[in-house]
């Protein structure tokens, strides 16, 4: 290698390392938020599958709970089961986690298949932080 090529490669490597050090906290935070969202989605799906609607409802944010009383939430779940059979699985098929602003405001969207005995339905679940906890902001 010529001296000039070697110098250019060292500069590019140095810039890359600097960028990685500067962005590392954001990558760590993104990983942590992604893990939180996946955990809440898993807990939500497990609660619905085991018909523990009260636990699923508590994983939803306060705006959702104000807009949909618990009794209506349960009625929707029971209606889905009446139409399609018991919920067998809740499977994540795609997700996007995003952070904007300073301090960062996190938002996540999970596309998921809810597999009932008779039919699998696709839903989109939104998540955000509320009081330091990840909460579902769903349209169910």
Residue pairs with C-beta under 8 A, 6 or more apart in sequence:
1 9
26 99
26 104
29 99
29 104
30 97
30 99
33 97
33 99
33 106
33 108
33 134
34 95
34 97
34 108
36 134
37 95
37 97
37 108
37 110
37 127
37 134
38 92
38 95
38 110
39 134
40 59
40 127
40 134
40 135
40 136
41 90
41 92
41 110
41 112
41 125
41 127
41 136
42 90
43 55
43 59
44 56
44 59
44 90
44 125
44 136
44 138
45 89
45 90
45 112
45 114
46 90
47 53
47 55
47 56
47 59
48 56
48 77
48 87
48 90
48 114
49 87
49 88
49 89
49 90
51 77
53 70
53 73
53 74
53 77
54 70
56 73
56 77
57 65
57 70
57 73
57 74
59 135
59 136
60 73
60 135
60 136
60 137
60 138
61 128
61 130
61 135
61 136
61 137
62 130
62 135
63 137
64 136
64 137
64 138
68 76
73 140
76 140
77 140
80 87
80 114
80 116
80 121
81 87
81 116
83 118
84 116
84 117
84 118
84 119
84 121
85 116
85 117
85 118
85 119
86 116
86 117
87 114
87 115
87 116
88 115
88 116
88 117
89 113
89 114
89 115
90 112
90 113
90 114
90 115
91 112
91 113
91 114
91 115
92 110
92 111
92 112
93 111
93 112
93 113
93 122
94 110
94 111
95 108
95 109
95 110
95 111
96 108
96 109
97 106
97 107
97 108
98 106
98 107
98 108
99 105
99 106
99 107
100 107
105 128
105 129
106 128
106 129
107 126
107 127
107 128
108 126
108 127
108 128
108 134
109 124
109 125
109 126
109 127
110 124
110 125
110 127
111 122
111 123
111 124
111 125
112 122
112 123
112 124
112 125
113 120
113 121
113 122
113 123
114 120
114 121
114 122
114 123
123 138
123 140
124 139
125 136
125 137
125 138
126 136
126 137
126 138
127 134
127 135
127 136
127 137
128 134
128 135
128 137
129 135
